């Protein structure tokens, strides 16, 4: 038997608990994967806590979308994968598990230079950052302001924007300034007077802004500093974007992602893995927990632990 983490009611981390499940068997177009690491993403605890709307819970609900592991079986119609191959997967149903079945279209080979924990860190952060930057057309000549730049999505935004030729200003607490500098951005402390500090750090002006903080301060600073509101995006306050005249990509937005945006999110994982293998992209790993300690992993994540948290079956 395999094992998985589920919950049967909305609430705090304590609602998460392990159960035994049948060993997964891949169907047509699917692969079965023995999970070596599952990434913990904020959206997962937001849904678990009921902060983000979701369907009523009618049966034990699996959790988690991103992970890395080893293929154990391949379904009919799948080409390019074989048992024993190390892979990264994203957009799965129930990645907090010892074994999962995933559509082959959401699986990509993992280079030997990339650990399982690093691979499990990519799905949502890399997909979100890459798609957002593509949607906003960030590149050479831009000066990008990233609110909450030290988080996992923020770090990915910084690295891609720098690779594509943009100058990046990133807000964070002063405790995280060194990491932001390592990634090639200029750190600015959030708090009273933020707009003035950003102006000082970027006298040439800000051409594009991405909000990962969701605070009124972050949104107002972006509105004050970016002339073209079509180049301001929030990934947290999607429900407020239309009233502010700015863009939103998920984050509670009632507007679904387009087919192109979804394609960019899928494209991000293999592109990021290739950059990691070449030593041109890094993932900051946080604490790891045994799969059975998923509740503690959520507690630590909600408390603001630095780096990407992983569950290890």
ABEGO torsion letter per residue (X at the ends): XBBBBBBABBEBAAABBBBBBBBBBBBBGBBBBBBABBBBBAAAAAAAAGABBBBBBABBBBBEABBBBBBABBBBGBBGBBBGBBBBBBGBBGABBABBBBBAAABBBBBAABBAAAAAAAAAAAAAAAAAAAAAGBBBGBBBBBBGAABAAAAAAAAAAAAAGBBBBBBBBAAAAAAAAAAGBBBBBBEBGAAAAAAAABAAEBABBBBAAGBAAAAAAAAAABABAAABBBAAAAAAAAAAGBBBBEGGBABBBBAAAAAAAAAAAAAAAAAAAAGABBBBBBBBBBAAAAAAAAAAAAAGBBEBBBBBX
